[in-house]
């Protein structure tokens, strides 16, 4: 199924921006997180794997990681360097500059996507990112909000609240930076109405992109223990597809969906098992959008590629 018929996908956005296919290369800068190093807490958020993902990759130079990641992608002549692992602005600005510069030094890297927490984006880091954008690079600041509900942020031990996100977005937008909000559907205690309220809040604040994920239970997380005790349960595929499609239909067509689901593989993934296959959720969401209308349809401004 061609999701670009129903959703303003990141792939479609990039192809229109560059006139060709552009792939993201996932990189690790050996960052940590204030929710791990003791600044805010230890062990990360309750959904996070306490074993260090990205550590093996981070032992390689950024240039070596780029070369390795290119072998995993399909055909493309241009790439975005995606600093994904942990909190990729959580370092002194000169450290960030060295890492980002090394990525941008590759002739076929056209820009940066930087994943981080809303409470870890000092002005110096934003100024640095803006300097690449001012030089013609494609730059996205990806902020892990997960939910707009502070009660849930406390429950999952996130360590920040909605106010931090509002502040980070305002300062990013003041510099002309594009923001992609990461949202998780199916967090403990949250309903479909809560997910819609989160989306409405993010849209009201202002956002250029959204990444939507189902809650996944992974080995090494606090949630894994809660799951084994029967205290939490992830959404089934039908429920997630129905909610995701409805959220997408309530999203203005100009907002770019960077992702509408997520996958993980054994032995990392514990539940739900439908997050193992790559296409299961995409197919289910796409079918609902084809039947009920695509992105923005509920707002009377449906997406047209």
C-alpha positions as CSV (number, residue, x, y, z in Angstrom):
1,X,0.0,0.0,0.0
2,X,1.3,3.5,-1.0
3,X,0.9,5.4,2.3
4,X,1.9,8.7,0.5
5,X,-1.6,8.6,-1.0
6,X,-3.1,9.1,2.5
7,X,-0.3,10.6,4.7
8,X,2.2,13.4,4.3
9,X,5.2,11.1,4.9
10,X,8.8,12.2,5.6
11,X,9.9,10.3,2.5
12,X,7.5,12.3,0.4
13,X,8.6,15.5,2.0
14,X,12.3,14.8,1.4
15,X,11.7,13.7,-2.2
16,X,9.9,17.0,-2.9
17,X,12.6,18.9,-1.1
18,X,15.5,17.3,-2.9
19,X,14.0,15.9,-6.0
20,X,15.3,12.4,-5.2
21,X,15.1,9.7,-2.5
22,X,17.0,10.7,0.7
23,X,17.6,8.1,3.5
24,X,18.3,8.7,7.2
25,X,21.4,7.1,8.7
26,X,21.1,6.3,12.4
27,X,24.2,7.4,14.3
28,X,25.3,7.2,17.9
29,X,27.4,9.9,19.5
30,X,28.1,8.1,22.8
31,X,25.7,10.4,24.6
32,X,24.0,9.6,27.9
33,X,20.8,11.0,29.4
34,X,20.1,13.0,32.6
35,X,17.6,10.3,33.5
36,X,20.5,7.8,33.5
37,X,23.6,9.6,34.7
38,X,22.1,10.6,38.1
39,X,21.3,14.2,37.2
40,X,17.6,13.4,37.3
41,X,17.6,9.7,38.0
42,X,19.1,6.3,37.2
43,X,17.8,3.6,34.8
44,X,16.0,5.8,32.4
45,X,12.3,6.2,31.7
46,X,10.2,3.1,32.6
47,X,9.7,2.2,28.9
48,X,13.5,2.4,28.2
49,X,15.9,-0.5,27.9
50,X,18.4,0.0,30.7
51,X,21.1,-1.7,28.7
52,X,23.0,0.8,26.6
53,X,21.8,0.8,23.0
54,X,24.1,2.5,20.6
55,X,27.2,1.8,22.7
56,X,28.8,-0.5,20.1
57,X,28.1,1.9,17.3
58,X,29.4,4.8,19.4
59,X,32.8,3.1,19.6
60,X,33.2,3.9,15.9
61,X,33.8,7.3,14.5
62,X,30.9,9.1,12.9
63,X,32.5,8.7,9.5
64,X,32.8,5.0,10.0
65,X,29.2,4.8,11.2
66,X,28.0,6.6,8.2
67,X,29.9,4.2,5.9
68,X,28.4,1.2,7.7
69,X,24.8,2.5,7.7
70,X,24.9,3.2,4.0
71,X,25.3,-0.5,3.4
72,X,22.0,-1.1,5.2
73,X,19.9,1.3,3.1
74,X,18.4,1.0,-0.3
75,X,19.5,3.0,-3.2
76,X,20.1,6.6,-2.4
77,X,22.6,9.3,-3.3
78,X,21.8,11.7,-0.4
79,X,21.4,11.1,3.3
80,X,20.4,12.8,6.6
81,X,22.6,12.1,9.6
82,X,20.3,11.0,12.4
83,X,21.7,11.3,15.9
84,X,19.3,8.9,17.5
85,X,20.7,7.2,20.5
86,X,19.9,8.7,23.9
87,X,19.9,12.5,24.3
88,X,21.9,13.8,21.4
89,X,22.3,17.4,22.6
90,X,23.4,16.4,26.1
91,X,27.0,17.6,25.9
92,X,29.1,20.7,25.7
93,X,28.5,22.6,22.5
94,X,32.0,22.1,21.2
95,X,31.5,18.3,21.6
96,X,28.3,18.6,19.6
97,X,30.0,20.7,17.0
98,X,32.7,18.2,16.5
99,X,30.2,15.3,16.0
100,X,27.8,17.2,13.8
101,X,30.6,18.7,11.7
102,X,32.0,15.2,11.1
103,X,28.6,14.0,9.9
104,X,28.1,17.1,7.7
105,X,31.6,16.7,6.2
106,X,30.4,13.7,4.1
107,X,29.7,15.1,0.7
108,X,26.4,13.1,0.3
109,X,25.0,14.1,3.8
110,X,22.4,16.8,3.2
111,X,21.4,17.5,6.8
112,X,20.9,16.5,10.4
113,X,18.1,15.0,12.5
114,X,18.9,15.3,16.2
115,X,16.8,13.4,18.8
116,X,16.8,14.8,22.3
117,X,14.7,15.6,25.4
118,X,12.8,18.9,25.7
119,X,14.8,19.8,28.9
120,X,18.2,19.3,27.2
121,X,18.3,21.9,24.5
122,X,20.2,24.9,25.7
123,X,20.4,28.0,23.5
124,X,23.9,27.2,22.5
125,X,22.8,23.8,21.0
126,X,19.9,25.5,19.2
127,X,22.2,28.2,17.8
128,X,24.6,25.4,16.5
129,X,21.7,23.6,14.8
130,X,20.5,26.8,13.3
131,X,23.9,27.5,11.9
132,X,23.7,24.4,9.8
133,X,20.3,25.2,8.6
134,X,21.4,28.8,7.7
135,X,24.1,27.1,5.6
136,X,21.5,25.3,3.5
137,X,21.3,22.0,5.4
138,X,18.0,20.2,6.2
139,X,17.8,20.2,10.0
140,X,15.1,18.7,12.3
141,X,15.1,18.9,16.1
142,X,13.3,15.7,17.3
143,X,11.9,16.2,20.8
144,X,10.8,13.2,22.9
145,X,7.6,14.5,24.4
146,X,5.7,11.2,24.4
147,X,2.6,12.6,26.1
148,X,1.3,16.1,27.0
149,X,-0.1,14.8,30.3
150,X,2.2,15.6,33.2
151,X,0.6,12.9,35.4
152,X,1.8,10.3,32.8
153,X,5.2,11.9,32.6
154,X,5.5,11.4,36.3
155,X,4.2,7.9,36.1
156,X,6.8,6.8,33.5
157,X,9.6,8.7,35.3
158,X,10.2,10.9,32.3
159,X,11.8,13.7,34.4
160,X,10.3,16.7,32.5
161,X,6.9,18.1,31.8
162,X,4.9,19.8,29.1
163,X,6.3,23.2,30.2
164,X,9.8,22.1,29.2
165,X,8.5,21.1,25.8
166,X,6.7,24.4,25.2
167,X,9.9,26.3,26.1
168,X,12.1,24.2,23.8
169,X,9.7,24.5,20.9
170,X,9.4,28.3,21.3
171,X,13.2,28.7,21.4
172,X,13.7,26.4,18.4
173,X,11.0,28.2,16.4
174,X,12.5,31.6,17.2
175,X,15.6,30.3,15.3
176,X,13.6,28.9,12.4
177,X,14.3,25.3,13.3
178,X,11.8,22.6,12.4
179,X,10.5,20.4,15.3
180,X,9.3,16.8,15.2
181,X,7.4,15.7,18.3
182,X,7.8,12.0,19.4
183,X,4.5,10.7,20.8
184,X,3.7,7.3,22.3
185,X,0.2,5.9,22.1
186,X,-1.0,3.4,24.8
187,X,1.0,4.7,27.7
188,X,-0.3,3.3,31.1
189,X,-3.5,5.0,32.3
190,X,-4.0,6.8,29.0
191,X,-7.1,6.5,26.8
192,X,-7.7,7.4,23.2
193,X,-9.1,10.7,24.4
194,X,-5.8,11.4,26.2
195,X,-3.9,10.7,22.9
196,X,-6.1,13.1,21.0
197,X,-5.6,15.7,23.7
198,X,-1.8,15.2,23.4
199,X,-2.0,15.7,19.6
200,X,-4.2,18.8,19.9
201,X,-1.7,20.3,22.4
202,X,1.2,19.6,20.2
203,X,-0.6,21.1,17.2
204,X,-1.6,24.2,19.2
205,X,2.0,24.8,20.4
206,X,3.1,24.4,16.8
207,X,5.0,21.6,15.1
208,X,6.3,20.7,11.7
209,X,6.6,16.9,12.2
210,X,5.3,14.0,14.3
211,X,6.6,10.6,15.1
212,X,3.9,8.3,16.4
213,X,4.8,5.1,18.2
214,X,2.9,2.4,20.0
215,X,4.0,1.5,23.5
216,X,6.4,-1.4,23.3
217,X,7.6,-3.5,26.2
218,X,11.3,-4.2,25.8
219,X,13.7,-6.3,27.8
220,X,15.7,-4.5,30.5
221,X,13.0,-1.9,31.1
222,X,11.0,-1.3,34.3
223,X,7.9,-1.8,32.2
224,X,9.1,-5.4,31.4
225,X,8.7,-6.2,35.1
226,X,5.3,-4.5,35.3
227,X,4.2,-6.4,32.3
228,X,5.3,-9.7,33.8
229,X,3.2,-8.9,36.9
230,X,0.2,-8.1,34.8
231,X,0.2,-4.4,35.7
232,X,0.3,-3.1,32.2
233,X,-0.7,-4.3,28.8
234,X,0.2,-2.8,25.4
235,X,-2.5,-2.1,22.7
236,X,-3.5,-4.8,20.3
237,X,-3.0,-4.1,16.6
238,X,-6.6,-3.2,15.8
239,X,-6.8,-0.8,18.6
240,X,-3.6,0.9,17.7
241,X,-4.4,1.1,14.0
242,X,-7.8,2.6,14.8
243,X,-6.3,5.2,17.1
244,X,-3.3,6.0,14.9
245,X,-5.5,6.5,11.8
246,X,-7.9,8.7,13.7
247,X,-5.0,10.9,15.0
248,X,-3.7,11.2,11.5
249,X,-7.1,12.2,10.2
250,X,-7.1,15.0,12.8
251,X,-3.6,16.2,11.8
252,X,-3.4,19.1,9.3
253,X,-2.0,18.0,6.0
254,X,1.1,20.3,6.1
255,X,2.4,18.4,9.2
256,X,4.9,15.7,8.2
257,X,4.6,12.3,9.7
258,X,8.1,10.9,10.1
259,X,6.8,7.6,11.4
260,X,3.4,6.1,12.3
261,X,4.6,3.0,14.1
262,X,7.7,1.3,15.4
263,X,9.3,-2.1,15.3
264,X,11.7,-4.1,17.5
265,X,13.0,-7.7,17.2
266,X,13.5,-10.5,19.6
267,X,15.1,-10.9,22.1
268,X,14.6,-7.1,22.7
269,X,10.9,-7.0,22.1
270,X,8.6,-8.6,24.7
271,X,5.2,-7.3,23.6
272,X,3.2,-6.6,21.5
273,X,4.3,-9.3,19.0
274,X,2.8,-7.4,16.1
275,X,5.6,-4.8,16.5
276,X,8.0,-7.4,15.2
277,X,6.9,-7.4,11.5
278,X,7.6,-4.1,9.8
279,X,4.5,-3.9,7.7
280,X,1.6,-5.1,10.0
281,X,0.8,-1.8,11.5
282,X,1.4,0.2,8.3
283,X,-1.0,-2.0,6.4
284,X,-3.7,-1.8,9.1
285,X,-3.4,2.0,9.4
286,X,-3.3,2.4,5.6
287,X,-6.5,0.4,5.1
288,X,-8.4,2.5,7.6
289,X,-7.2,5.8,6.0
290,X,-8.1,4.5,2.5
291,X,-11.6,3.6,3.8
292,X,-12.3,6.7,6.0
293,X,-10.2,9.4,4.5
294,X,-6.5,10.4,4.8
295,X,-4.5,12.9,6.9
296,X,-6.5,16.0,7.7
297,X,-9.7,14.5,6.5
298,X,-11.5,15.1,9.9
299,X,-10.5,18.7,9.6
300,X,-11.9,19.2,6.1
301,X,-8.4,19.6,4.6
302,X,-7.4,16.1,3.4
303,X,-3.8,15.4,2.3
304,X,-3.2,15.2,-1.5
305,X,0.2,14.2,-2.7
